[in-house]
């Protein structure tokens, strides 16, 4: 869910220099347990409002701020069907949205997966975040 | 709302009063503001790159909304970082604005 929050924040506001995500919830307006259930809790009109907070739908709409983007996922992620991350992968390619995508063989959704690859993510952001630009 | 913030130590004395480049690390379902700083191993690399890291909580807490903590996939620790619009939740669940404004 953190990756989902990061992606929608970057795409919708344009105020971040870069964005990355570990195994993000990717298409919540189409996921019964990881999206629709929460959108029904939060929104008056979940089918409409939910799409405004859905990375795959935002990319599909063409209405977003383009941000350097790095998406990471483990090949053995036990929540792949809830995240619907393959929908995002396909949409990024269909929309020709520039991005870095890494699939980690054998890793699941745990913090051990995150801690194994955090260095690459922080180095990615460091390329765009630097003292000279402040 | 709780959060953690990491500042690269060597810069505190030499650069105090100046802004830091900041990375916002949003955590996942079931997490609080403590999971990512304690489990991600971020500090070595944030230090090396002289980046501050902010760790917000994943949802409002102790809202008193009926049933809000009963489902790990929606509600407490499961805000989905949206601005809620319905009367049941909108008073507290404004996480998109909290993160971005």
gemmi code that builds the backbone of each chain (N, CA, C; Angstrom):
import gemmi

chains = {
    "A": [
        ("UNK", (0.827, -1.219, 0.000), (0.000, 0.000, 0.000), (0.854, 1.258, 0.000)),
        ("UNK", (2.066, 1.184, 0.579), (2.939, 2.347, 0.572), (3.368, 2.737, -0.835)),
        ("UNK", (3.671, 1.728, -1.639), (4.045, 2.008, -3.024), (2.911, 2.641, -3.799)),
        ("UNK", (1.704, 2.167, -3.540), (0.506, 2.774, -4.134), (0.399, 4.247, -3.737)),
        ("UNK", (0.587, 4.541, -2.456), (0.517, 5.922, -1.987), (1.574, 6.794, -2.646)),
        ("UNK", (2.761, 6.246, -2.787), (3.855, 7.000, -3.406), (3.556, 7.283, -4.879)),
        ("UNK", (3.094, 6.275, -5.584), (2.840, 6.443, -7.024), (1.720, 7.443, -7.287)),
        ("UNK", (0.605, 7.309, -6.561), (-0.492, 8.255, -6.822), (-0.087, 9.670, -6.418)),
        ("UNK", (0.699, 9.804, -5.357), (1.149, 11.140, -4.941), (2.017, 11.779, -6.013)),
        ("UNK", (2.969, 11.020, -6.530), (3.879, 11.565, -7.536), (3.141, 11.888, -8.828)),
        ("UNK", (2.309, 10.977, -9.290), (1.627, 11.156, -10.575), (0.598, 12.276, -10.523)),
        ("UNK", (-0.098, 12.413, -9.378), (-1.190, 13.384, -9.292), (-0.703, 14.792, -8.981)),
        ("UNK", (0.403, 14.927, -8.226), (0.804, 16.266, -7.791), (1.965, 16.848, -8.583)),
        ("UNK", (2.842, 16.004, -9.094), (4.012, 16.516, -9.787), (5.026, 17.180, -8.889)),
        ("UNK", (4.883, 17.029, -7.581), (5.775, 17.765, -6.685), (6.960, 16.934, -6.177)),
        ("UNK", (7.094, 15.716, -6.677), (8.230, 14.883, -6.284), (9.184, 14.718, -7.467)),
        ("UNK", (10.472, 14.650, -7.183), (11.475, 14.569, -8.241), (11.620, 13.153, -8.785)),
        ("UNK", (11.208, 12.175, -8.003), (11.301, 10.781, -8.429), (10.358, 9.970, -7.549)),
        ("UNK", (10.057, 8.754, -7.997), (9.193, 7.878, -7.184), (9.617, 6.435, -7.409)),
        ("UNK", (9.561, 5.639, -6.327), (9.805, 4.215, -6.488), (8.848, 3.447, -5.583)),
        ("UNK", (8.689, 2.164, -5.882), (7.733, 1.358, -5.132), (8.209, -0.086, -5.059)),
        ("UNK", (8.046, -0.670, -3.870), (8.220, -2.109, -3.702), (6.834, -2.748, -3.741)),
        ("UNK", (6.594, -3.595, -4.714), (5.370, -4.384, -4.771), (4.119, -3.559, -4.480)),
        ("UNK", (3.860, -2.529, -5.310), (2.724, -1.644, -5.018), (1.364, -2.266, -5.349)),
        ("UNK", (0.352, -1.895, -4.569), (-1.033, -2.106, -4.998), (-1.210, -1.259, -6.253)),
        ("UNK", (-1.573, -1.878, -7.340), (-1.404, -1.238, -8.644), (-2.690, -0.863, -9.365)),
        ("UNK", (-3.761, -1.564, -9.048), (-5.022, -1.325, -9.772), (-6.181, -1.518, -8.793)),
        ("UNK", (-6.183, -0.717, -7.696), (-7.105, -0.988, -6.579), (-8.587, -0.915, -6.954)),
        ("UNK", (-8.941, -0.125, -7.962), (-10.362, -0.034, -8.314), (-10.866, -1.324, -8.949)),
        ("UNK", (-9.942, -2.258, -9.214), (-10.364, -3.564, -9.763), (-10.059, -4.720, -8.814)),
        ("UNK", (-9.529, -4.425, -7.629), (-9.157, -5.489, -6.690), (-10.151, -5.542, -5.528)),
        ("UNK", (-10.848, -6.657, -5.400), (-11.908, -6.762, -4.380), (-11.372, -6.494, -2.985)),
        ("UNK", (-10.262, -7.152, -2.624), (-9.765, -7.052, -1.255), (-8.762, -5.927, -1.047)),
        ("UNK", (-7.990, -5.614, -2.050), (-6.968, -4.558, -1.928), (-7.340, -3.356, -2.779)),
        ("UNK", (-8.482, -2.772, -2.442), (-8.922, -1.584, -3.150), (-10.409, -1.324, -2.976)),
        ("UNK", (-11.220, -2.130, -3.638), (-12.661, -1.863, -3.674), (-13.264, -1.821, -2.267)),
        ("UNK", (-12.827, -2.742, -1.414), (-13.360, -2.780, -0.046), (-13.077, -1.464, 0.686)),
        ("UNK", (-11.867, -0.943, 0.534), (-11.511, 0.325, 1.194), (-12.196, 1.505, 0.520)),
        ("UNK", (-12.274, 1.484, -0.797), (-12.923, 2.601, -1.493), (-14.405, 2.673, -1.116)),
        ("UNK", (-15.032, 1.528, -0.891), (-16.431, 1.535, -0.432), (-16.544, 2.154, 0.958)),
        ("UNK", (-15.503, 2.001, 1.757), (-15.493, 2.577, 3.104), (-15.295, 4.095, 3.058)),
        ("UNK", (-14.506, 4.571, 2.098), (-14.090, 5.978, 2.102), (-14.901, 6.901, 1.191)),
        ("UNK", (-15.461, 6.371, 0.116), (-16.016, 7.257, -0.915), (-17.536, 7.195, -0.999)),
        ("UNK", (-18.119, 8.323, -1.398), (-19.544, 8.356, -1.709), (-19.830, 7.603, -2.999)),
        ("UNK", (-18.927, 7.770, -3.957), (-19.121, 7.160, -5.271), (-17.865, 6.376, -5.633)),
        ("UNK", (-17.685, 5.209, -4.998), (-16.406, 4.504, -5.104), (-15.972, 4.154, -6.522)),
        ("UNK", (-16.918, 3.837, -7.380), (-16.525, 3.421, -8.735), (-15.886, 4.571, -9.503)),
        ("UNK", (-16.332, 5.786, -9.234), (-15.772, 6.953, -9.927), (-14.547, 7.482, -9.188)),
        ("UNK", (-14.692, 7.706, -7.887), (-13.607, 8.313, -7.110), (-12.401, 7.383, -6.979)),
        ("UNK", (-12.653, 6.084, -6.930), (-11.564, 5.130, -6.788), (-10.565, 5.198, -7.936)),
        ("UNK", (-11.055, 5.451, -9.117), (-10.155, 5.513, -10.286), (-9.187, 6.673, -10.189)),
        ("UNK", (-9.555, 7.699, -9.424), (-8.675, 8.867, -9.270), (-7.484, 8.554, -8.362)),
        ("UNK", (-7.565, 7.438, -7.648), (-6.473, 7.016, -6.763), (-5.959, 5.635, -7.169)),
        ("UNK", (-5.858, 5.411, -8.450), (-5.510, 4.087, -8.979), (-4.411, 4.275, -10.023)),
        ("UNK", (-3.213, 3.798, -9.735), (-2.065, 4.076, -10.594), (-2.299, 3.615, -12.031)),
        ("UNK", (-2.810, 2.409, -12.193), (-3.036, 1.905, -13.553), (-4.043, 2.778, -14.305)),
        ("UNK", (-5.108, 3.185, -13.605), (-6.134, 4.017, -14.251), (-5.611, 5.415, -14.550)),
        ("UNK", (-4.754, 5.933, -13.677), (-4.179, 7.270, -13.908), (-3.282, 7.236, -15.142)),
        ("UNK", (-2.453, 6.206, -15.252), (-1.585, 6.087, -16.429), (-2.445, 5.933, -17.693)),
        ("UNK", (-3.481, 5.123, -17.568), (-4.366, 4.890, -18.712), (-5.036, 6.185, -19.167)),
        ("UNK", (-5.395, 7.043, -18.215), (-6.111, 8.287, -18.541), (-5.235, 9.283, -19.301)),
        ("UNK", (-3.919, 9.155, -19.127), (-3.011, 10.117, -19.751), (-2.914, 11.427, -18.984)),
        ("UNK", (-3.669, 11.561, -17.896), (-3.709, 12.802, -17.123), (-2.858, 12.648, -15.864)),
        ("UNK", (-1.557, 12.930, -15.986), (-0.637, 12.757, -14.856), (0.613, 13.594, -15.087)),
        ("UNK", (1.399, 13.731, -14.034), (2.714, 14.350, -14.141), (3.738, 13.227, -14.345)),
        ("UNK", (4.558, 13.362, -15.339), (5.551, 12.326, -15.610), (6.732, 12.500, -14.661)),
        ("UNK", (7.057, 11.444, -13.933), (8.092, 11.489, -12.895), (9.014, 10.291, -13.109)),
        ("UNK", (10.332, 10.450, -12.917), (11.203, 9.265, -12.966), (10.697, 8.176, -12.010)),
        ("UNK", (10.462, 6.985, -12.548), (9.711, 5.952, -11.826), (10.457, 4.620, -11.817)),
        ("UNK", (10.517, 4.016, -10.652), (11.191, 2.721, -10.457), (10.226, 1.804, -9.712)),
        ("UNK", (9.853, 0.711, -10.346), (8.936, -0.241, -9.715), (9.625, -1.586, -9.573)),
        ("UNK", (9.460, -2.186, -8.399), (10.175, -3.379, -8.000), (9.151, -4.399, -7.490)),
        ("UNK", (9.338, -5.659, -7.823), (8.411, -6.677, -7.307), (9.109, -8.032, -7.244)),
        ("UNK", (8.764, -8.821, -6.245), (9.302, -10.160, -6.138), (8.497, -11.138, -6.981)),
        ("UNK", (9.194, -12.062, -7.614), (8.476, -13.018, -8.473), (7.605, -13.973, -7.672)),
        ("UNK", (7.927, -14.134, -6.375), (7.148, -15.058, -5.528), (6.222, -14.300, -4.577)),
        ("UNK", (5.866, -13.066, -4.941), (4.989, -12.267, -4.075), (3.644, -12.975, -3.897)),
        ("UNK", (3.313, -13.236, -2.635), (2.100, -13.997, -2.347), (0.820, -13.197, -2.573)),
        ("UNK", (0.970, -11.884, -2.822), (-0.205, -11.027, -3.007), (-0.340, -10.511, -4.441)),
        ("UNK", (0.322, -11.166, -5.359), (0.331, -10.679, -6.740), (-1.087, -10.474, -7.290)),
        ("UNK", (-1.977, -11.380, -6.993), (-3.345, -11.287, -7.517), (-4.154, -10.193, -6.835)),
        ("UNK", (-3.775, -9.835, -5.615), (-4.460, -8.729, -4.942), (-3.905, -7.382, -5.391)),
        ("UNK", (-2.596, -7.322, -5.633), (-1.971, -6.070, -6.089), (-2.383, -5.721, -7.507)),
        ("UNK", (-2.626, -6.747, -8.319), (-2.864, -6.589, -9.757), (-1.718, -5.838, -10.428)),
        ("UNK", (-0.506, -6.215, -10.047), (0.658, -5.491, -10.549), (0.914, -5.780, -12.027)),
        ("UNK", (0.425, -6.896, -12.511), (0.615, -7.173, -13.940), (-0.229, -6.242, -14.808)),
        ("UNK", (-1.360, -5.761, -14.269), (-2.144, -4.769, -15.013), (-1.347, -3.485, -15.203)),
        ("UNK", (-0.611, -3.092, -14.146), (0.206, -1.876, -14.241), (1.355, -2.074, -15.224)),
        ("UNK", (1.977, -3.236, -15.144), (3.095, -3.517, -16.051), (2.653, -3.389, -17.508)),
        ("UNK", (1.499, -3.948, -17.806), (0.985, -3.878, -19.179), (0.615, -2.452, -19.572)),
        ("UNK", (0.018, -1.710, -18.630), (-0.413, -0.349, -18.949), (0.768, 0.588, -19.180)),
        ("UNK", (1.828, 0.404, -18.399), (3.021, 1.238, -18.567), (3.616, 1.048, -19.961)),
        ("UNK", (3.614, -0.182, -20.414), (4.147, -0.464, -21.748), (3.206, 0.087, -22.815)),
        ("UNK", (1.902, -0.162, -22.640), (0.921, 0.308, -23.627), (0.954, 1.832, -23.752)),
        ("UNK", (1.143, 2.515, -22.612), (1.172, 3.982, -22.623), (2.558, 4.535, -22.918)),
        ("UNK", (3.518, 3.654, -23.107), (4.911, 4.056, -23.356), (5.409, 5.007, -22.264)),
        ("UNK", (5.052, 4.689, -21.008), (5.473, 5.502, -19.868), (6.890, 5.075, -19.465)),
        ("UNK", (7.864, 6.003, -19.499), (9.241, 5.603, -19.181), (9.396, 5.180, -17.722)),
        ("UNK", (10.000, 4.049, -17.501), (10.136, 3.546, -16.133), (11.203, 2.461, -16.073)),
        ("UNK", (11.664, 2.234, -14.856), (12.562, 1.118, -14.574), (11.757, 0.056, -13.837)),
        ("UNK", (11.823, -1.185, -14.304), (11.049, -2.276, -13.693), (12.007, -3.394, -13.325)),
        ("UNK", (11.953, -3.829, -12.040), (12.798, -4.949, -11.644), (11.961, -6.050, -11.022)),
        ("UNK", (12.136, -7.252, -11.515), (11.470, -8.430, -10.972), (12.528, -9.280, -10.281)),
        ("UNK", (12.324, -9.557, -8.980), (13.348, -10.235, -8.178), (12.985, -11.705, -7.999)),
        ("UNK", (13.780, -12.551, -8.568), (13.460, -13.977, -8.572), (13.374, -14.540, -7.158)),
        ("UNK", (12.231, -15.094, -6.837), (12.062, -15.820, -5.585), (11.662, -14.993, -4.382)),
        ("UNK", (11.627, -13.659, -4.502), (11.298, -12.829, -3.336), (9.794, -12.664, -3.178)),
        ("UNK", (9.353, -12.541, -1.912), (7.926, -12.367, -1.637), (7.650, -10.938, -1.155)),
        ("UNK", (6.587, -10.744, -0.390), (6.120, -9.394, -0.035), (6.710, -8.908, 1.297)),
        ("UNK", (7.715, -9.577, 1.826), (8.169, -9.286, 3.185), (9.134, -8.112, 3.249)),
        ("UNK", (9.402, -7.665, 4.487), (10.379, -6.599, 4.683), (11.800, -7.083, 4.397)),
        ("UNK", (12.037, -8.385, 4.406), (13.357, -8.884, 4.011), (13.616, -8.599, 2.528)),
        ("UNK", (12.565, -8.691, 1.734), (12.669, -8.308, 0.313), (13.002, -6.813, 0.202)),
        ("UNK", (12.288, -5.982, 0.957), (12.549, -4.539, 0.913), (13.986, -4.241, 1.337)),
        ("UNK", (14.409, -4.817, 2.447), (15.735, -4.472, 2.971), (16.848, -4.981, 2.060)),
        ("UNK", (16.576, -6.024, 1.288), (17.581, -6.540, 0.360), (17.861, -5.547, -0.763)),
        ("UNK", (16.827, -4.827, -1.194), (16.973, -3.987, -2.384), (16.842, -2.489, -2.112)),
        ("UNK", (16.765, -2.098, -0.833), (16.574, -0.683, -0.502), (17.710, 0.186, -1.033)),
        ("UNK", (18.912, -0.364, -1.070), (20.055, 0.434, -1.540), (19.824, 0.947, -2.963)),
        ("UNK", (19.308, 0.086, -3.824), (19.075, 0.507, -5.210), (18.041, 1.622, -5.286)),
        ("UNK", (17.051, 1.551, -4.398), (15.995, 2.574, -4.427), (16.521, 3.915, -3.929)),
        ("UNK", (17.269, 3.890, -2.842), (17.788, 5.161, -2.325), (18.796, 5.760, -3.299)),
        ("UNK", (19.609, 4.929, -3.924), (20.534, 5.446, -4.930), (19.791, 6.034, -6.131)),
        ("UNK", (18.690, 5.401, -6.508), (17.855, 5.938, -7.589), (17.372, 7.340, -7.241)),
        ("UNK", (16.839, 7.497, -6.021), (16.328, 8.817, -5.622), (17.461, 9.829, -5.477)),
        ("UNK", (18.607, 9.357, -5.047), (19.734, 10.280, -4.842), (20.180, 10.927, -6.152)),
        ("UNK", (19.931, 10.251, -7.256), (20.283, 10.846, -8.550), (19.458, 12.108, -8.818)),
        ("UNK", (18.236, 12.135, -8.276), (17.319, 13.245, -8.555), (17.233, 14.231, -7.394)),
        ("UNK", (17.576, 13.742, -6.192), (17.542, 14.585, -4.994), (18.964, 14.969, -4.659)),
        ("UNK", (19.321, 16.210, -4.829), (20.662, 16.559, -4.394), (20.691, 17.987, -3.867)),
        ("UNK", (21.724, 18.232, -3.114), (21.809, 19.513, -2.406), (21.879, 20.686, -3.367)),
        ("UNK", (22.498, 20.485, -4.500), (22.676, 21.597, -5.433), (21.344, 22.108, -5.966)),
        ("UNK", (20.341, 21.222, -6.027), (19.052, 21.621, -6.589), (18.117, 22.270, -5.591)),
        ("UNK", (18.517, 22.313, -4.324), (17.605, 22.873, -3.314), (17.503, 24.384, -3.456)),
    ],
    "B": [
        ("UNK", (-1.108, 12.817, 14.581), (-0.481, 11.834, 13.703), (0.984, 11.671, 14.080)),
        ("UNK", (1.443, 10.432, 14.134), (2.845, 10.150, 14.429), (3.649, 10.013, 13.140)),
        ("UNK", (4.932, 10.358, 13.239), (5.842, 10.086, 12.134), (7.251, 9.993, 12.698)),
        ("UNK", (8.143, 9.407, 11.918), (9.571, 9.432, 12.238), (10.289, 10.220, 11.166)),
        ("UNK", (11.384, 10.855, 11.541), (12.210, 11.535, 10.550), (13.672, 11.231, 10.831)),
        ("UNK", (14.412, 10.927, 9.777), (15.846, 10.646, 9.870), (16.601, 11.800, 9.223)),
        ("UNK", (17.569, 12.349, 9.942), (18.457, 13.351, 9.365), (19.871, 12.796, 9.329)),
        ("UNK", (20.577, 12.964, 8.226), (21.948, 12.461, 8.158), (22.827, 13.198, 9.167)),
        ("UNK", (23.373, 12.456, 10.111), (23.970, 13.038, 11.309), (25.054, 14.065, 11.045)),
        ("UNK", (25.966, 13.752, 10.156), (27.120, 14.634, 10.008), (26.715, 16.009, 9.501)),
        ("UNK", (25.521, 16.083, 8.911), (25.080, 17.361, 8.377), (24.398, 18.236, 9.419)),
        ("UNK", (23.986, 17.650, 10.523), (23.224, 18.439, 11.485), (24.071, 19.587, 12.031)),
        ("UNK", (25.325, 19.309, 12.336), (26.164, 20.360, 12.898), (26.627, 21.351, 11.835)),
        ("UNK", (26.914, 20.862, 10.630), (27.506, 21.746, 9.622), (26.470, 22.473, 8.773)),
        ("UNK", (25.266, 21.878, 8.654), (24.284, 22.460, 7.742), (23.003, 22.864, 8.464)),
        ("UNK", (23.040, 22.983, 9.751), (21.825, 23.307, 10.503), (21.175, 24.583, 9.954)),
        ("UNK", (19.869, 24.540, 9.824), (19.160, 25.707, 9.321), (18.958, 25.693, 7.813)),
        ("UNK", (19.665, 24.811, 7.130), (19.449, 24.689, 5.690), (18.514, 23.510, 5.416)),
        ("UNK", (17.815, 23.568, 4.288), (16.911, 22.440, 3.991), (17.689, 21.187, 3.591)),
        ("UNK", (17.048, 20.049, 3.802), (17.600, 18.769, 3.368), (16.814, 18.256, 2.179)),
        ("UNK", (17.475, 17.559, 1.256), (16.702, 16.752, 0.315), (15.947, 15.697, 1.120)),
        ("UNK", (14.675, 15.507, 0.825), (13.859, 14.597, 1.650), (13.219, 13.510, 0.806)),
        ("UNK", (13.314, 12.311, 1.337), (12.645, 11.156, 0.755), (11.484, 10.783, 1.677)),
        ("UNK", (10.291, 10.633, 1.125), (9.122, 10.213, 1.909), (8.918, 8.724, 1.696)),
        ("UNK", (8.948, 7.976, 2.775), (8.854, 6.514, 2.719), (7.492, 6.114, 3.278)),
        ("UNK", (6.554, 5.839, 2.388), (5.211, 5.441, 2.813), (5.185, 3.935, 3.020)),
        ("UNK", (4.643, 3.525, 4.136), (4.640, 2.106, 4.483), (3.327, 1.434, 4.091)),
        ("UNK", (3.275, 0.143, 4.276), (2.197, -0.658, 3.706), (1.110, -1.072, 4.677)),
        ("UNK", (0.225, -1.923, 4.182), (-0.899, -2.430, 4.970), (-0.409, -3.019, 6.290)),
        ("UNK", (-1.096, -2.660, 7.350), (-0.764, -3.211, 8.661), (0.396, -2.524, 9.342)),
        ("UNK", (1.016, -1.543, 8.683), (2.192, -0.879, 9.239), (1.813, 0.367, 10.037)),
        ("UNK", (2.752, 0.797, 10.856), (2.717, 2.131, 11.448), (3.919, 2.905, 10.914)),
        ("UNK", (4.182, 4.068, 11.511), (5.347, 4.880, 11.149), (6.654, 4.212, 11.563)),
        ("UNK", (6.584, 3.136, 12.341), (7.805, 2.496, 12.846), (8.317, 1.348, 11.972)),
        ("UNK", (7.467, 0.734, 11.159), (7.900, -0.468, 10.438), (9.056, -0.210, 9.478)),
        ("UNK", (8.901, 0.794, 8.629), (9.932, 1.027, 7.618), (11.274, 1.435, 8.223)),
        ("UNK", (11.304, 2.389, 9.162), (12.618, 2.727, 9.722), (13.278, 1.567, 10.464)),
        ("UNK", (12.489, 0.701, 11.081), (13.084, -0.386, 11.853), (13.463, -1.588, 11.000)),
        ("UNK", (12.788, -1.778, 9.881), (12.970, -3.024, 9.132), (13.571, -2.869, 7.734)),
        ("UNK", (13.623, -1.662, 7.199), (14.016, -1.540, 5.787), (15.519, -1.470, 5.573)),
        ("UNK", (16.268, -1.141, 6.608), (17.712, -0.993, 6.431), (18.104, 0.242, 5.637)),
        ("UNK", (17.283, 1.273, 5.708), (17.480, 2.477, 4.887), (18.659, 3.343, 5.316)),
        ("UNK", (19.035, 3.299, 6.603), (19.839, 4.373, 7.199), (21.230, 4.484, 6.590)),
        ("UNK", (21.853, 3.348, 6.345), (23.202, 3.364, 5.784), (23.241, 4.132, 4.457)),
        ("UNK", (22.230, 3.949, 3.666), (22.219, 4.528, 2.323), (21.712, 5.971, 2.334)),
        ("UNK", (20.797, 6.285, 3.236), (20.375, 7.672, 3.393), (21.540, 8.511, 3.902)),
        ("UNK", (22.306, 7.938, 4.806), (23.490, 8.624, 5.332), (24.508, 8.866, 4.217)),
        ("UNK", (24.775, 7.825, 3.450), (25.774, 7.924, 2.385), (25.400, 9.009, 1.371)),
        ("UNK", (24.112, 9.114, 1.079), (23.653, 10.083, 0.080), (23.215, 11.410, 0.692)),
        ("UNK", (23.335, 11.544, 2.019), (22.948, 12.765, 2.733), (21.505, 13.166, 2.432)),
        ("UNK", (20.610, 12.211, 2.596), (19.184, 12.441, 2.351), (18.425, 12.278, 3.661)),
        ("UNK", (17.516, 13.199, 3.951), (16.593, 13.035, 5.077), (15.463, 12.103, 4.650)),
        ("UNK", (14.960, 11.307, 5.576), (13.868, 10.393, 5.252), (12.730, 10.598, 6.247)),
        ("UNK", (11.523, 10.762, 5.712), (10.330, 10.980, 6.526), (9.449, 9.739, 6.443)),
        ("UNK", (9.012, 9.267, 7.603), (8.189, 8.054, 7.680), (6.839, 8.390, 8.313)),
        ("UNK", (5.836, 8.715, 7.522), (4.513, 9.003, 8.102), (3.820, 7.716, 8.561)),
        ("UNK", (2.835, 7.874, 9.428), (1.967, 6.737, 9.754), (1.118, 6.415, 8.530)),
        ("UNK", (0.502, 5.232, 8.541), (-0.246, 4.780, 7.366), (-1.726, 5.122, 7.416)),
        ("UNK", (-2.184, 5.647, 8.553), (-3.598, 6.040, 8.669), (-3.765, 6.860, 9.937)),
        ("UNK", (-4.890, 7.563, 10.064), (-5.208, 8.162, 11.366), (-5.440, 7.070, 12.407)),
        ("UNK", (-5.343, 7.426, 13.662), (-5.513, 6.453, 14.762), (-6.572, 6.967, 15.741)),
        ("UNK", (-7.167, 6.022, 16.446), (-8.100, 6.350, 17.533), (-9.194, 7.320, 17.091)),
        ("UNK", (-9.777, 7.023, 15.929), (-10.796, 7.922, 15.386), (-12.164, 7.702, 16.013)),
        ("UNK", (-12.376, 6.524, 16.570), (-13.684, 6.213, 17.140), (-14.726, 5.821, 16.106)),
        ("UNK", (-14.311, 5.725, 14.838), (-15.263, 5.300, 13.803), (-15.608, 3.825, 14.023)),
        ("UNK", (-16.887, 3.505, 14.027), (-17.327, 2.136, 14.325), (-16.731, 1.141, 13.340)),
        ("UNK", (-16.084, 0.104, 13.849), (-15.570, -0.989, 13.020), (-14.311, -0.676, 12.243)),
        ("UNK", (-13.705, 0.487, 12.465), (-12.614, 0.940, 11.592), (-11.340, 0.110, 11.757)),
        ("UNK", (-11.213, -0.592, 12.873), (-9.994, -1.388, 13.065), (-10.237, -2.890, 12.930)),
        ("UNK", (-11.396, -3.267, 12.418), (-11.743, -4.693, 12.361), (-11.225, -5.404, 11.118)),
        ("UNK", (-10.857, -4.645, 10.069), (-10.450, -5.258, 8.804), (-9.062, -4.748, 8.425)),
        ("UNK", (-8.077, -5.629, 8.375), (-6.698, -5.180, 8.101), (-6.518, -4.640, 6.690)),
        ("UNK", (-7.509, -4.888, 5.832), (-7.384, -4.445, 4.438), (-8.145, -3.157, 4.138)),
        ("UNK", (-8.801, -2.564, 5.148), (-9.543, -1.311, 4.932), (-9.791, -0.646, 6.278)),
        ("UNK", (-9.287, 0.578, 6.437), (-9.501, 1.306, 7.689), (-8.194, 1.630, 8.375)),
        ("UNK", (-8.105, 1.340, 9.672), (-6.859, 1.573, 10.399), (-5.710, 0.820, 9.736)),
        ("UNK", (-4.581, 1.499, 9.541), (-3.399, 0.939, 8.856), (-3.681, 0.567, 7.405)),
        ("UNK", (-4.785, 1.019, 6.888), (-5.164, 0.696, 5.511), (-5.958, 1.860, 4.928)),
        ("UNK", (-5.298, 3.012, 4.887), (-5.956, 4.251, 4.431), (-5.961, 4.395, 2.922)),
        ("UNK", (-5.104, 3.638, 2.268), (-4.917, 3.742, 0.814), (-4.521, 5.154, 0.385)),
        ("UNK", (-4.111, 5.975, 1.343), (-3.601, 7.329, 1.073), (-4.557, 8.168, 0.225)),
        ("UNK", (-5.859, 8.024, 0.493), (-6.861, 8.807, -0.242), (-7.443, 9.891, 0.667)),
        ("UNK", (-8.132, 10.836, 0.059), (-8.967, 11.774, 0.804), (-10.396, 11.244, 0.769)),
        ("UNK", (-10.896, 10.805, 1.916), (-12.239, 10.234, 1.976), (-13.293, 11.314, 1.724)),
        ("UNK", (-14.427, 10.877, 1.191), (-15.508, 11.829, 0.892), (-16.812, 11.509, 1.604)),
        ("UNK", (-16.958, 10.303, 2.136), (-18.261, 10.016, 2.747), (-18.301, 10.429, 4.222)),
        ("UNK", (-19.510, 10.584, 4.721), (-19.685, 11.168, 6.051), (-19.092, 10.310, 7.159)),
        ("UNK", (-19.009, 8.994, 6.931), (-18.502, 8.111, 7.976), (-17.011, 8.318, 8.243)),
        ("UNK", (-16.254, 8.611, 7.202), (-14.793, 8.597, 7.343), (-14.080, 9.911, 7.007)),
        ("UNK", (-14.761, 10.847, 6.348), (-14.033, 12.002, 5.788), (-13.457, 12.936, 6.850)),
        ("UNK", (-13.999, 12.906, 8.050), (-13.468, 13.798, 9.088), (-12.011, 13.461, 9.427)),
        ("UNK", (-11.649, 12.174, 9.326), (-10.314, 11.738, 9.740), (-9.434, 11.267, 8.577)),
        ("UNK", (-10.002, 10.565, 7.639), (-9.194, 9.928, 6.594), (-8.950, 10.888, 5.429)),
        ("UNK", (-7.951, 11.745, 5.597), (-7.544, 12.698, 4.558), (-6.053, 12.511, 4.305)),
        ("UNK", (-5.660, 11.282, 4.068), (-4.229, 10.957, 3.991), (-3.551, 11.527, 2.752)),
        ("UNK", (-4.277, 11.630, 1.646), (-3.632, 12.196, 0.454), (-3.199, 13.637, 0.732)),
        ("UNK", (-4.076, 14.393, 1.343), (-3.738, 15.781, 1.692), (-2.657, 15.832, 2.763)),
        ("UNK", (-2.737, 14.929, 3.727), (-1.737, 14.902, 4.801), (-0.328, 14.674, 4.238)),
        ("UNK", (-0.210, 13.787, 3.281), (1.100, 13.497, 2.699), (1.560, 14.599, 1.752)),
        ("UNK", (0.634, 15.138, 0.997), (1.018, 15.967, -0.153), (0.898, 17.475, 0.034)),
        ("UNK", (0.228, 17.923, 1.133), (0.019, 19.368, 1.254), (0.724, 19.946, 2.466)),
    ],
}
model = gemmi.Model(1)
for chain_id, residues in chains.items():
    chain = gemmi.Chain(chain_id)
    for i, (resn, *xyz) in enumerate(residues, 1):
        res = gemmi.Residue()
        res.name, res.seqid = resn, gemmi.SeqId(i, " ")
        for name, pos in zip(("N", "CA", "C"), xyz):
            atom = gemmi.Atom()
            atom.name, atom.element = name, gemmi.Element(name[0])
            atom.pos, atom.b_iso = gemmi.Position(*pos), 0.0
            res.add_atom(atom)
        chain.add_residue(res)
    model.add_chain(chain)
structure = gemmi.Structure()
structure.add_model(model)
structure.setup_entities()
